Amino acid sequence: MGEFTIELRGLQFYSFHGLYEEERKVGGEFVVDVWAKFPAENHQLNSINETVNYAAIFAIVKDEMNQPRELLETIAQSMAEKIYAKYGVIIEVEIRIEKKKAPIVGLNGSVAAGYKKVY
């Protein structure tokens, strides 16, 4: 039996996550990538009810990005667990959250945190 991978890439959000008070007041740009794997059935899929719905995963990601937290790791882990709770058929989920501008003196680039869980 094979497996499918559902991917949502480059999801852009303006959110208020951060360790520092200023980050939580001003907010910043974030980019989220999601990968979710689930077993392929031995027949051709013909209905959205037989697969993992991109829109439902996006709704989970959007909801999590709208809840300010200090750590990207916390957000990524929460997203993964909620996606699995919605779709128990998932055998692996991976989340990557990039913070476009981190408040680090001299940093010319972005930072990111990822979380991967195999069920």
Secondary structure, DSSP 8 states (H G I E B T S, - for coil): --EEEEEEEEEEEEE---SSHHHHHH-EEEEEEEEEEEE--SS---SGGGS--HHHHHHHHHHHHTS--S-HHHHHHHHHHHHHHH-TT-SEEEEEEEESS---TT--S-EEEEEEEE-
